[in-house]
C-alpha cells in the first residue's frame, strides 16, 4: 500500500457512497400524491404505476452499482489489474497491442458480466410495465453489433492514441486532441446516416398533414429543413422520443414512430419547435465547443502523469505503461470529472429552459406543456425527484419546473 493506492480506494469509495446516498434520498423522495400542478392533466393510474416502476428500477440500479463497486474494489485489493497487466505482456510486448488487450479484455468481460442484469431490466422490469418490445433475437443481434462497432471504431481510435504516445511521448495529447475532436465532429454529422441504420430503420416521412405542418413550422422559425425521417423505435420499446442530428445539408429531424402514434400534430410541432430552439440558440455548437475543450484539458492533464512510475507502483507494477496510467488517472481525475459533470448538467438545464421559451414564443406554450406531460406519463418519469439529485444528475429540468416556466 502507498499513498496513491490509498487515494484510489478513498476516491472509489467516496464516489460510490455519494451516489448511493443520492440514489436512496431520491427514492425516498417519491411522493404518493399527484402534484397539484398536474391535477386534471395527468392520469392518476399512470402516476401510481410510475411510483412502482421508479422504486423497482431504482433499487435494481442500486444493486448493480453496489456489485460493480464491489468487483472493482476486489480487483484493486486482490491485484486483479496487476495480474491482467502481467498476462497481456506474456502475449505481446507492444505498447499498442498490450493496451488494446488490457482494455479489450476488461471491456468484454465487464459487458458480458452485465448481460444478466440487462436481461432482467429489459425482459422483467420493462416487460412488467409494458415498455419492452425487444425480442431475445434483437437483444443478441444488438449485442453482437455493438461489439463489432467497438472493434471497428473504438479499437482503431484507441490504437492511434497509444501509438502517438509511443512515438511522441507527453506531447501526444495535442495530436490526440485534434484527432478525437475531428472524429467527434464527423460523428455528429454522419451518426444518423452511418450508425443508426445498423440498429434501426429510418424512412422519410411521406407527404401529408404532418410533413406539411413541420415544413411550415421550420419556415416560420427561419430554420432550413428538408430531411424528416421516422425511426422504428417501437422495435425495442414503447417509449417515445425525437431528435435532431447533423449540421448544414446533413441536418435531419428523426421522429420515433411511437411519438407519432401517441401525440397530436400540434404536440409534435411543439417538441420540434423546442429542438429548433436548441439550434437557433446555438446550444448544439456551444455544447460541442465545451466538449472539445474538456477533452483537451483531460488529455493535457493526463499527459502530465502518463508513464509516471508512481502510478504503476500504486498497483505494484515495476514498469510504467500507458494503459495502467489511464486506469489510475481515470480514478484520480474523478473529482474534477464530477465538477465538470455538474457544470455541463447546469448549462444543459438552462439550455432546455431557453429552448422551451423559444417554442413558447412561436405559439406552442400550451402544446409543449401537453407534450411534456404526455411524454412523462407514457414513460412513467419521476415527477418529484429530490432537488439535490436533480442538481447532481439531471441534464433536463424536471417536468414541474418546465411547466412552471411555461405558465
C-alpha positions as CSV (number, residue, x, y, z in Angstrom):
1,X,0.0,0.0,0.0
2,X,1.2,3.5,-0.8
3,X,-0.3,7.0,-0.9
4,X,-1.7,6.8,-4.4
5,X,-3.2,3.3,-3.8
6,X,-4.9,4.6,-0.7
7,X,-6.2,7.6,-2.6
8,X,-7.6,5.3,-5.3
9,X,-9.5,3.4,-2.6
10,X,-10.7,6.6,-0.9
11,X,-12.0,8.1,-4.2
12,X,-13.6,4.9,-5.3
13,X,-15.4,4.5,-2.0
14,X,-16.3,8.2,-1.7
15,X,-17.8,8.2,-5.2
16,X,-19.8,5.1,-4.6
17,X,-21.1,6.3,-1.2
18,X,-22.1,9.7,-2.6
19,X,-24.0,8.1,-5.5
20,X,-25.6,5.6,-3.1
21,X,-26.8,8.3,-0.7
22,X,-28.2,10.4,-3.6
23,X,-30.0,7.3,-5.0
24,X,-31.6,6.4,-1.7
25,X,-32.6,10.0,-1.0
26,X,-34.2,10.3,-4.4
27,X,-36.1,7.0,-3.9
28,X,-37.4,8.1,-0.5
29,X,-38.5,11.5,-2.0
30,X,-41.1,9.9,-4.3
31,X,-44.4,11.5,-3.4
32,X,-47.5,9.4,-3.2
33,X,-49.8,12.3,-4.1
34,X,-50.0,13.7,-7.6
35,X,-48.6,17.3,-7.7
36,X,-51.3,19.9,-7.7
37,X,-50.0,21.5,-10.9
38,X,-50.8,18.2,-12.7
39,X,-54.3,17.6,-11.3
40,X,-56.7,17.0,-14.1
41,X,-53.8,16.9,-16.7
42,X,-52.1,13.6,-15.6
43,X,-53.6,10.2,-15.4
44,X,-53.7,9.2,-11.7
45,X,-53.4,5.5,-12.6
46,X,-50.3,6.1,-14.6
47,X,-48.9,8.1,-11.6
48,X,-49.4,5.1,-9.3
49,X,-47.7,2.8,-11.8
50,X,-44.8,5.3,-12.1
51,X,-44.2,5.0,-8.3
52,X,-43.8,1.3,-8.5
53,X,-41.7,1.5,-11.7
54,X,-39.4,4.1,-10.2
55,X,-38.8,2.2,-7.0
56,X,-38.2,-1.1,-8.7
57,X,-35.9,0.4,-11.3
58,X,-34.1,2.5,-8.6
59,X,-33.5,-0.4,-6.3
60,X,-32.2,-2.5,-9.2
61,X,-29.9,0.3,-10.1
62,X,-28.5,0.4,-6.6
63,X,-27.9,-3.3,-6.7
64,X,-26.0,-3.0,-10.0
65,X,-23.8,-0.1,-8.7
66,X,-23.1,-1.9,-5.4
67,X,-22.0,-5.1,-7.2
68,X,-19.9,-3.0,-9.7
69,X,-18.2,-1.2,-6.9
70,X,-17.5,-4.5,-5.0
71,X,-16.0,-6.1,-8.1
72,X,-13.7,-3.1,-8.9
73,X,-12.7,-2.8,-5.2
74,X,-11.8,-6.5,-5.2
75,X,-9.8,-6.1,-8.5
76,X,-7.7,-3.5,-6.8
77,X,-7.3,-5.2,-3.4
78,X,-6.6,-8.6,-4.8
79,X,-4.3,-7.4,-7.6
80,X,-6.6,-8.3,-10.5
81,X,-5.5,-5.4,-12.6
82,X,-1.8,-6.2,-11.8
83,X,-2.4,-9.8,-12.9
84,X,-4.1,-8.8,-16.1
85,X,-1.2,-6.4,-16.9
86,X,1.3,-9.3,-16.4
87,X,-0.9,-11.6,-18.6
88,X,-1.1,-9.3,-21.6
89,X,2.7,-8.8,-21.6
90,X,3.1,-12.6,-21.8
91,X,1.2,-12.3,-25.2
92,X,2.9,-9.2,-26.6
93,X,5.5,-6.6,-25.6
94,X,4.0,-4.0,-28.0
95,X,2.7,-0.9,-26.1
96,X,-0.2,-0.6,-28.5
97,X,-1.3,-4.2,-28.5
98,X,-0.8,-4.6,-24.8
99,X,-3.1,-1.6,-24.1
100,X,-5.7,-2.9,-26.6
101,X,-5.6,-6.3,-25.0
102,X,-5.8,-4.9,-21.5
103,X,-8.8,-2.7,-22.0
104,X,-10.3,-5.1,-24.6
105,X,-10.4,-8.0,-22.0
106,X,-11.7,-5.7,-19.3
107,X,-14.4,-4.2,-21.5
108,X,-15.5,-7.5,-22.9
109,X,-15.7,-9.3,-19.5
110,X,-17.4,-6.3,-18.0
111,X,-20.0,-6.1,-20.7
112,X,-20.5,-9.9,-20.6
113,X,-21.0,-9.8,-16.8
114,X,-23.6,-7.1,-17.3
115,X,-25.7,-9.2,-19.7
116,X,-27.8,-10.9,-16.9
117,X,-28.7,-7.5,-15.5
118,X,-29.6,-6.2,-18.9
119,X,-31.8,-9.2,-19.5
120,X,-33.6,-8.6,-16.2
121,X,-34.0,-4.9,-16.9
122,X,-35.4,-5.5,-20.4
123,X,-37.3,-8.7,-20.1
124,X,-38.5,-8.5,-16.5
125,X,-38.8,-4.8,-15.4
126,X,-39.5,-3.2,-18.7
127,X,-41.8,-6.1,-19.7
128,X,-43.7,-5.8,-16.5
129,X,-44.5,-2.2,-17.1
130,X,-45.4,-2.8,-20.8
131,X,-42.4,-0.9,-22.3
132,X,-40.5,-3.8,-23.8
133,X,-40.7,-4.7,-27.4
134,X,-37.2,-6.2,-27.7
135,X,-37.1,-9.9,-28.6
136,X,-34.3,-12.2,-27.5
137,X,-33.1,-12.3,-31.1
138,X,-33.0,-8.5,-31.3
139,X,-31.1,-8.4,-28.0
140,X,-28.4,-10.9,-29.2
141,X,-28.1,-9.2,-32.6
142,X,-27.8,-5.7,-31.0
143,X,-25.1,-7.0,-28.6
144,X,-23.1,-8.6,-31.5
145,X,-23.4,-5.4,-33.5
146,X,-22.2,-3.2,-30.6
147,X,-19.2,-5.4,-30.1
148,X,-18.4,-5.2,-33.8
149,X,-18.7,-1.4,-33.8
150,X,-16.3,-1.3,-30.8
151,X,-13.8,-3.4,-32.8
152,X,-14.2,-1.3,-36.0
153,X,-14.3,2.2,-34.4
154,X,-13.1,2.1,-30.8
155,X,-10.1,-0.2,-31.4
156,X,-8.5,1.9,-34.2
157,X,-9.2,5.1,-32.4
158,X,-7.6,4.0,-29.1
159,X,-4.7,2.2,-31.0
160,X,-3.9,5.5,-32.8
161,X,-3.8,7.4,-29.5
162,X,-1.5,4.8,-27.9
163,X,0.7,4.8,-31.0
164,X,1.0,8.5,-30.9
165,X,2.1,8.3,-27.3
166,X,4.7,5.7,-28.1
167,X,6.1,8.0,-30.8
168,X,5.9,11.5,-29.3
169,X,5.8,11.0,-25.6
170,X,4.0,13.6,-23.5
171,X,3.2,15.8,-26.5
172,X,0.9,13.2,-27.8
173,X,-2.1,14.9,-26.2
174,X,-2.1,17.7,-28.9
175,X,-2.4,15.1,-31.8
176,X,-4.9,13.0,-29.8
177,X,-7.0,16.1,-29.0
178,X,-7.1,17.1,-32.7
179,X,-7.9,13.5,-33.8
180,X,-10.7,12.9,-31.2
181,X,-12.2,16.4,-31.9
182,X,-12.3,15.7,-35.6
183,X,-13.8,12.3,-35.0
184,X,-16.5,13.7,-32.7
185,X,-17.4,16.4,-35.3
186,X,-17.6,13.9,-38.1
187,X,-19.7,11.5,-36.0
188,X,-22.2,14.4,-35.2
189,X,-22.5,14.9,-39.0
190,X,-22.9,11.3,-40.0
191,X,-24.2,9.4,-36.9
192,X,-27.7,9.2,-38.3
193,X,-26.6,8.1,-41.7
194,X,-23.9,5.6,-40.7
195,X,-24.5,4.3,-37.2
196,X,-28.3,4.5,-36.6
197,X,-29.2,2.3,-39.7
198,X,-27.1,-0.5,-38.2
199,X,-29.7,-0.8,-35.4
200,X,-32.9,0.8,-36.8
201,X,-34.7,1.5,-40.0
202,X,-35.2,5.2,-40.9
203,X,-37.7,6.1,-43.7
204,X,-38.5,9.6,-45.0
205,X,-41.8,11.0,-43.7
206,X,-44.3,10.8,-46.5
207,X,-46.4,13.7,-47.8
208,X,-49.4,14.6,-45.7
209,X,-50.6,16.8,-42.9
210,X,-47.7,16.2,-40.5
211,X,-45.0,16.8,-43.1
212,X,-46.7,20.0,-44.3
213,X,-47.1,21.2,-40.8
214,X,-43.4,20.6,-40.0
215,X,-42.2,22.3,-43.1
216,X,-44.4,25.3,-42.3
217,X,-43.0,25.4,-38.8
218,X,-39.4,25.3,-40.0
219,X,-40.1,28.0,-42.5
220,X,-41.8,30.2,-39.8
221,X,-38.8,29.6,-37.4
222,X,-36.3,30.5,-40.1
223,X,-34.8,27.0,-40.0
224,X,-34.0,25.3,-43.3
225,X,-35.1,21.7,-43.2
226,X,-36.0,19.1,-45.8
227,X,-34.9,15.8,-44.2
228,X,-37.6,14.4,-42.0
229,X,-37.4,10.8,-41.0
230,X,-39.3,8.2,-39.0
231,X,-37.4,5.6,-37.0
232,X,-38.9,2.3,-35.8
233,X,-38.3,2.9,-32.1
234,X,-41.2,0.6,-31.4
235,X,-38.9,-2.3,-32.4
236,X,-37.5,-2.2,-28.9
237,X,-39.6,-0.1,-26.7
238,X,-42.9,1.8,-26.4
239,X,-41.1,4.9,-25.1
240,X,-41.3,7.9,-27.4
241,X,-38.6,10.3,-28.5
242,X,-37.5,12.7,-31.2
243,X,-34.1,14.3,-32.0
244,X,-32.2,16.4,-34.5
245,X,-28.8,15.4,-35.9
246,X,-26.2,16.7,-38.2
247,X,-25.4,20.2,-39.5
248,X,-25.9,22.1,-42.7
249,X,-27.2,19.9,-45.5
250,X,-26.8,16.9,-43.3
251,X,-29.3,18.2,-40.7
252,X,-32.3,16.0,-40.2
253,X,-35.3,15.5,-37.9
254,X,-35.8,12.0,-36.6
255,X,-39.2,11.1,-35.2
256,X,-39.8,7.9,-33.3
257,X,-42.9,6.1,-34.6
258,X,-44.1,5.8,-31.0
259,X,-44.1,9.6,-30.8
260,X,-46.2,9.9,-33.9
261,X,-48.7,7.3,-32.6
262,X,-49.0,8.9,-29.2
263,X,-49.1,12.6,-29.8
264,X,-51.3,15.0,-31.7
265,X,-49.8,17.0,-34.6
266,X,-49.7,20.3,-32.5
267,X,-47.8,18.4,-29.7
268,X,-45.3,17.0,-32.2
269,X,-44.8,20.5,-33.6
270,X,-44.2,21.8,-30.1
271,X,-41.5,19.2,-29.5
272,X,-39.8,20.1,-32.8
273,X,-40.1,23.8,-32.1
274,X,-38.2,23.1,-28.8
275,X,-35.5,21.2,-30.8
276,X,-35.3,24.0,-33.3
277,X,-34.8,26.4,-30.4
278,X,-31.6,24.5,-29.5
279,X,-30.2,25.1,-33.0
280,X,-31.3,28.8,-33.2
281,X,-29.8,29.5,-29.7
282,X,-26.5,27.9,-30.7
283,X,-26.8,25.3,-28.0
284,X,-25.5,22.5,-30.2
285,X,-22.4,24.3,-31.3
286,X,-21.8,25.7,-27.8
287,X,-22.0,22.2,-26.2
288,X,-19.7,20.8,-28.8
289,X,-17.1,23.5,-28.2
290,X,-17.2,22.9,-24.5
291,X,-16.9,19.2,-25.0
292,X,-13.8,19.7,-27.2
293,X,-12.3,22.0,-24.6
294,X,-13.0,19.5,-21.9
295,X,-11.3,16.7,-23.9
296,X,-8.3,18.9,-24.4
297,X,-8.0,19.7,-20.7
298,X,-8.4,16.0,-19.8
299,X,-5.7,14.9,-22.3
300,X,-3.3,17.6,-21.2
301,X,-3.7,16.7,-17.5
302,X,-3.2,13.0,-18.4
303,X,-0.1,13.9,-20.4
304,X,1.5,15.3,-17.2
305,X,1.3,11.9,-15.5
306,X,1.3,9.4,-18.3
307,X,4.1,6.9,-17.8
308,X,4.8,8.2,-14.3
309,X,6.4,5.3,-12.3
310,X,4.3,6.3,-9.2
311,X,1.1,5.3,-10.9
312,X,2.4,1.9,-11.8
313,X,3.9,1.4,-8.3
314,X,0.4,2.1,-6.9
315,X,-0.6,-1.3,-8.4
316,X,2.7,-2.9,-7.6
317,X,3.8,-2.8,-11.2
318,X,7.5,-2.1,-11.8
319,X,7.4,-0.9,-15.4
320,X,5.0,2.0,-16.1
321,X,2.9,1.8,-19.2
322,X,0.1,3.7,-21.0
323,X,-2.9,1.5,-20.0
324,X,-2.1,1.4,-16.3
325,X,-1.6,5.2,-16.3
326,X,-5.0,5.6,-17.9
327,X,-6.6,3.3,-15.3
328,X,-5.1,5.1,-12.3
329,X,-5.5,8.6,-13.8
330,X,-9.2,7.9,-14.5
331,X,-9.9,7.4,-10.8
332,X,-7.7,10.2,-9.6
333,X,-9.4,12.5,-12.1
334,X,-12.9,11.6,-10.9
335,X,-13.4,14.6,-8.5
336,X,-12.7,17.0,-11.4
337,X,-14.8,14.9,-13.7
338,X,-17.7,15.3,-11.2
339,X,-17.3,19.1,-11.1
340,X,-17.3,19.3,-14.9
341,X,-20.3,17.0,-15.0
342,X,-22.2,19.3,-12.6
343,X,-21.3,22.3,-14.8
344,X,-22.5,20.6,-18.0
345,X,-25.7,19.5,-16.4
346,X,-26.3,23.0,-15.2
347,X,-25.8,24.5,-18.6
348,X,-27.9,21.8,-20.2
349,X,-30.8,22.6,-17.9
350,X,-30.5,26.3,-18.8
351,X,-30.5,25.4,-22.5
352,X,-33.6,23.4,-22.0
353,X,-35.4,26.3,-20.5
354,X,-34.3,28.6,-23.3
355,X,-35.5,26.1,-25.9
356,X,-38.8,25.8,-24.2
357,X,-39.1,29.6,-24.2
358,X,-38.3,29.6,-28.0
359,X,-41.2,27.1,-28.6
360,X,-43.5,29.2,-26.4
361,X,-42.6,32.4,-28.4
362,X,-43.6,30.5,-31.6
363,X,-47.1,30.0,-30.0
364,X,-46.7,26.5,-28.7
365,X,-46.8,27.2,-24.9
366,X,-49.9,25.0,-24.2
367,X,-49.0,22.3,-26.7
368,X,-45.4,22.0,-25.4
369,X,-46.7,21.6,-21.8
370,X,-49.2,19.0,-23.0
371,X,-46.4,17.2,-25.0
372,X,-44.1,17.1,-21.9
373,X,-46.9,15.8,-19.7
374,X,-47.7,13.1,-22.4
375,X,-44.1,12.0,-22.6
376,X,-43.7,11.9,-18.8
377,X,-46.9,9.9,-18.4
378,X,-46.1,7.4,-21.1
379,X,-42.5,6.9,-19.9
380,X,-43.5,6.8,-16.2
381,X,-41.0,9.5,-15.4
382,X,-40.2,10.7,-11.9
383,X,-42.3,13.8,-11.3
384,X,-40.8,14.7,-7.9
385,X,-37.1,13.9,-7.9
386,X,-35.1,15.2,-5.0
387,X,-33.6,18.7,-5.8
388,X,-30.1,17.6,-4.8
389,X,-30.4,14.6,-7.1
390,X,-31.6,16.9,-9.9
391,X,-28.6,19.2,-9.4
392,X,-26.2,16.3,-9.5
393,X,-27.6,14.1,-12.3
394,X,-30.3,15.8,-14.3
395,X,-29.4,17.2,-17.7
396,X,-33.0,18.4,-18.1
397,X,-35.2,20.3,-15.7
398,X,-38.0,18.4,-14.1
399,X,-41.4,18.4,-15.6
400,X,-42.8,20.6,-12.9
401,X,-40.0,23.1,-13.3
402,X,-40.6,23.3,-17.1
403,X,-44.4,23.7,-16.7
404,X,-43.9,26.4,-14.1
405,X,-41.7,28.3,-16.6
406,X,-44.3,27.9,-19.3
407,X,-47.3,29.2,-17.2
